[in-house]
Structure formats: structure tokens, C-alpha cells
Amino acid sequence: MSDKSTPATQQLPPPLPSLLASQLPSTSTSGTTPASHTNGLLHHTYLDSLNLAVNAEFHFLTCQICQAALAPGEVKHHLTKLHGTQSRYHDHQFNLAISALRVAKELPSHIPGPRTIVHGLKVHDGMACSQCMFVSRPPAWRPCKIQQLRKGAGDVQTFWEVQNVEANSQPTLHQSLVDSLLKELEPTLQVIQTPLDGHMVAGMDIKQLCSLVALPKSDDGDIPGLKDVVEAY
């Protein structure tokens, strides 16, 4: 005879898809901040403070300023040498964040192309061989758009061709800041912008207005000799 006080077994929800699961923090009580996913990049509050994001496809770290890939062990040196923001870096918080976003310990050894862009990396102008898959930056061959993990030598110098760049690209951190500033200044710029139709000076004596800024002035009695000096110059 079953015990009626025993609650019925609850049916568990289906498992999350791997990409969605990769965006969620660890379920441990580590105090990590939930992640967000925009433009092919995974974001975390602490990583954002370091200008870092995680590529959602390959799960490597990217510097949003340099638009270059970083292995976890390279981050502190990169922040110190290139950006001077090492004071924001703390091992414990960093390790919690990359664990929550399941960041890869190593950079991918090979990314084949042509393919869509790899988010978080800069797109370069390059050249591609018309007969094979080889791409580089020499002075010949057909023009194309290419990416690389970062500047360097050896394996990290490998390029791959990308397509549909305009449709898949995201604004850089610098461009986002400029766009935000221009939007904030737009009301002010509209006020001080000179109208093309000149309606602000309609009905005024144009010759008189010109004389206020003209050199030499029609009457330079207040500054003797100015007219002669300007004409001599």
C-alpha cells in the first residue's frame, strides 16, 4: 500500500541545448554573475570590466579593444602590457567567470574557411589564391576579407577567409563608444549647426555682417596701419 503523504515524482525538464547551457553560470554557490549573449559573444559582468568577452562558437576569450583572441593564461600579461588595467584583474573572480562561461583553456589550432566571421576578432583586407584555399596578405591574388586569432608567428599567424562580413559583423567597442557619444550630443549639435538655407540671416544686411569679420576692414581707423600690413602680407 503506497503512502499517500509521499509527493509524486516530478518530471524533469528536457536538457538544455549545448549552446544555451554554455551561456549559463555554474550551479555551484560560487556567486558568479549570470551571462548574456549578444552578437555571437558571451558576456559576464566581471569580464566586461576587463573589456573581455567569450566567443560563443569556439569559447575562447577575446579582447574587445584589440579584437584578438587570448588564452586564459595570457590575460593578465595582456592587460598589464597593452592596457594598463592590471589593477582590475583578480585571479579568483577571473577563474569564476571563465568557469561559468566554460572558456576553453587553449586557442583553436585551426579554423577552416571560407566561412562566416568569427565573432570578437578583427576583419582584415587580404588576398586569396583562386586555385586553392590558401589565404594571406601578399600583393597578388584576389581580394577578400580574412581573420586571424591574433598577431604573432607560427600557428597563430594562420588566416582564414570570411564571407558576408557586413551582414554578420558587430560594432567594435570604440565604434560603440563613438556612436553613444554622438547620440548623446545630437540635440546640442542640432542647435549649433549652421542651416544650409541661411534662414538665420534672412532680412539682415549681408555686407554689414561681412564687414564685421573682414580683414582688412573698410574702416581700420581704430587699428592704424592694419590694412597696409594685411595687404603687404
C-alpha positions as CSV (number, residue, x, y, z in Angstrom):
1,M,0.0,0.0,0.0
2,S,1.5,3.3,-1.0
3,D,2.0,6.2,1.4
4,K,-0.4,9.0,0.2
5,S,1.8,11.6,2.0
6,T,4.7,10.9,-0.3
7,P,4.8,13.5,-3.1
8,A,4.6,12.3,-6.6
9,T,7.8,12.2,-8.6
10,Q,8.2,15.4,-10.6
11,Q,9.1,15.1,-14.3
12,L,12.4,16.8,-15.0
13,P,12.5,19.3,-17.9
14,P,14.4,18.3,-21.0
15,P,18.2,19.1,-21.1
16,L,19.2,22.5,-22.4
17,P,20.8,22.7,-25.8
18,S,24.6,22.9,-25.5
19,L,24.9,26.5,-26.7
20,L,22.2,27.7,-24.3
21,A,23.8,25.7,-21.5
22,S,27.1,27.3,-22.2
23,Q,25.7,30.7,-21.6
24,L,24.5,29.9,-18.1
25,P,26.7,30.1,-15.0
26,S,27.7,27.2,-12.9
27,T,25.0,26.0,-10.5
28,S,27.5,25.9,-7.6
29,T,27.2,28.6,-4.9
30,S,30.2,30.5,-6.3
31,G,28.5,33.8,-6.5
32,T,29.1,34.2,-10.3
33,T,27.1,36.6,-12.3
34,P,24.7,35.3,-15.0
35,A,26.0,35.6,-18.5
36,S,24.4,37.3,-21.5
37,H,24.7,36.5,-25.2
38,T,24.9,39.3,-27.9
39,N,26.3,39.4,-31.4
40,G,27.9,35.9,-31.1
41,L,29.7,36.8,-27.9
42,L,29.1,35.7,-24.3
43,H,29.3,38.4,-21.7
44,H,30.0,38.3,-18.0
45,T,29.9,41.4,-15.7
46,Y,33.4,40.9,-14.4
47,L,34.9,40.1,-17.9
48,D,33.1,43.2,-19.2
49,S,35.0,45.2,-16.6
50,L,38.2,43.9,-18.2
51,N,36.9,44.6,-21.8
52,L,36.9,40.8,-22.4
53,A,34.2,38.6,-23.9
54,V,33.9,35.0,-24.9
55,N,33.3,33.7,-28.5
56,A,30.1,31.7,-28.3
57,E,31.2,29.2,-31.0
58,F,34.7,28.3,-30.0
59,H,34.6,29.5,-26.4
60,F,37.9,31.4,-26.4
61,L,38.4,34.8,-24.8
62,T,38.6,37.9,-26.9
63,C,39.9,41.4,-26.0
64,Q,37.2,43.8,-27.2
65,I,39.6,46.6,-27.6
66,C,42.3,44.7,-29.7
67,Q,39.7,42.3,-31.2
68,A,42.2,39.5,-30.7
69,A,42.0,36.0,-29.1
70,L,43.5,35.3,-25.7
71,A,44.2,32.1,-23.8
72,P,43.2,32.4,-20.1
73,G,46.9,32.3,-19.0
74,E,47.7,35.3,-21.2
75,V,45.1,37.7,-19.9
76,K,46.9,39.2,-17.0
77,H,50.1,39.9,-19.1
78,H,47.9,41.3,-21.9
79,L,46.1,43.7,-19.6
80,T,49.3,44.8,-18.0
81,K,51.4,45.3,-21.1
82,L,48.8,46.8,-23.5
83,H,46.1,48.4,-21.5
84,G,47.5,49.2,-18.0
85,T,44.3,47.7,-16.4
86,Q,46.0,45.0,-14.3
87,S,44.6,46.6,-11.1
88,R,41.1,45.3,-12.1
89,Y,42.3,41.8,-12.5
90,H,41.8,39.3,-9.7
91,D,42.6,35.6,-10.1
92,H,39.6,34.3,-8.1
93,Q,37.0,36.4,-9.8
94,F,38.5,35.7,-13.2
95,N,38.6,32.0,-12.7
96,L,34.9,32.0,-11.5
97,A,33.9,34.0,-14.6
98,I,35.7,31.8,-17.2
99,S,34.4,28.6,-15.4
100,A,30.9,29.9,-15.6
101,L,31.2,30.6,-19.3
102,R,33.2,27.3,-19.9
103,V,36.1,29.1,-21.5
104,A,38.5,26.9,-23.5
105,K,42.0,26.5,-21.9
106,E,43.7,26.6,-25.4
107,L,43.0,28.5,-28.6
108,P,41.7,26.5,-31.6
109,S,44.6,25.1,-33.7
110,H,42.8,25.5,-37.0
111,I,39.7,27.4,-38.3
112,P,38.9,26.4,-41.9
113,G,37.4,28.9,-44.4
114,P,35.7,30.3,-46.3
115,R,33.1,30.7,-43.5
116,T,31.1,33.4,-41.7
117,I,33.0,35.7,-39.4
118,V,34.3,34.5,-36.1
119,H,32.8,37.0,-33.7
120,G,35.2,39.0,-31.5
121,L,38.0,39.0,-34.0
122,K,39.1,41.9,-36.3
123,V,38.4,41.5,-40.1
124,H,41.4,42.4,-42.3
125,D,41.8,43.0,-46.0
126,G,43.6,40.0,-47.5
127,M,44.3,38.1,-50.7
128,A,43.3,34.6,-51.6
129,C,44.5,32.1,-54.1
130,S,41.9,31.4,-56.9
131,Q,43.1,27.8,-57.2
132,C,43.2,26.6,-53.6
133,M,42.1,27.5,-50.0
134,F,45.3,29.4,-49.1
135,V,44.8,33.0,-47.9
136,S,47.4,35.5,-46.7
137,R,48.3,39.2,-47.2
138,P,50.7,39.3,-50.2
139,P,50.5,41.8,-53.1
140,A,48.8,39.5,-55.6
141,W,45.8,37.2,-55.9
142,R,42.1,38.1,-55.5
143,P,41.0,40.5,-52.7
144,C,39.0,39.0,-49.8
145,K,38.2,39.5,-46.2
146,I,40.2,37.5,-43.7
147,Q,40.6,36.9,-39.9
148,Q,43.3,35.5,-37.6
149,L,43.3,34.7,-33.9
150,R,45.8,37.4,-33.2
151,K,49.1,38.9,-34.4
152,G,52.0,36.6,-34.0
153,A,54.1,33.9,-35.5
154,G,53.6,30.2,-36.2
155,D,50.2,28.7,-35.8
156,V,48.6,31.9,-34.5
157,Q,49.6,33.6,-37.7
158,T,47.2,31.4,-39.8
159,F,44.5,33.3,-41.7
160,W,41.1,32.2,-42.9
161,E,38.7,33.8,-45.4
162,V,35.3,35.1,-44.2
163,Q,32.2,36.0,-46.1
164,N,29.1,38.1,-45.6
165,V,31.1,40.4,-43.3
166,E,28.6,43.3,-43.4
167,A,25.7,41.1,-42.5
168,N,27.4,39.3,-39.6
169,S,29.8,41.9,-38.1
170,Q,29.2,43.7,-34.9
171,P,30.4,47.2,-33.9
172,T,33.7,47.5,-32.2
173,L,34.0,48.8,-28.6
174,H,35.5,52.0,-29.9
175,Q,32.7,52.4,-32.5
176,S,30.0,51.7,-29.9
177,L,31.5,54.4,-27.6
178,V,31.6,56.9,-30.5
179,D,28.1,56.1,-31.6
180,S,26.9,56.5,-28.0
181,L,28.7,59.9,-27.6
182,L,27.3,61.2,-30.9
183,K,23.8,60.2,-29.9
184,E,24.2,62.0,-26.6
185,L,25.4,65.1,-28.3
186,E,22.9,65.1,-31.1
187,P,20.5,67.6,-29.5
188,T,23.3,70.0,-28.9
189,L,24.7,69.6,-32.4
190,Q,21.3,70.3,-33.9
191,V,21.1,73.6,-32.0
192,I,24.6,74.9,-33.1
193,Q,24.5,73.5,-36.6
194,T,24.5,76.3,-39.3
195,P,21.5,75.9,-41.5
196,L,22.2,75.3,-45.2
197,D,19.5,77.7,-46.4
198,G,20.8,80.6,-44.4
199,H,17.4,81.5,-42.8
200,M,19.2,82.6,-39.6
201,V,20.5,85.7,-41.5
202,A,17.4,86.4,-43.6
203,G,16.5,90.1,-43.6
204,M,19.9,91.3,-42.3
205,D,22.4,93.4,-44.1
206,I,24.8,90.9,-45.5
207,K,27.5,93.5,-46.3
208,Q,27.5,94.7,-42.8
209,L,27.8,91.2,-41.4
210,C,30.7,90.5,-43.7
211,S,32.4,93.7,-42.6
212,L,32.4,92.5,-39.0
213,V,34.7,89.7,-39.8
214,A,36.5,91.0,-42.9
215,L,40.2,91.9,-42.8
216,P,41.2,94.5,-43.6
217,K,38.2,96.3,-42.5
218,S,36.6,99.1,-44.6
219,D,37.4,101.5,-41.8
220,D,40.5,100.5,-39.8
221,G,40.9,103.8,-38.0
222,D,40.9,102.0,-34.7
223,I,43.9,100.0,-35.7
224,P,46.1,102.3,-37.8
225,G,48.2,100.5,-40.5
226,L,46.4,97.2,-40.3
227,K,45.1,97.4,-43.8
228,D,48.6,98.1,-45.2
229,V,50.1,95.2,-43.2
230,V,47.5,92.7,-44.4
231,E,47.8,93.8,-48.0
232,A,51.6,93.5,-47.8
233,Y,51.3,90.0,-46.3
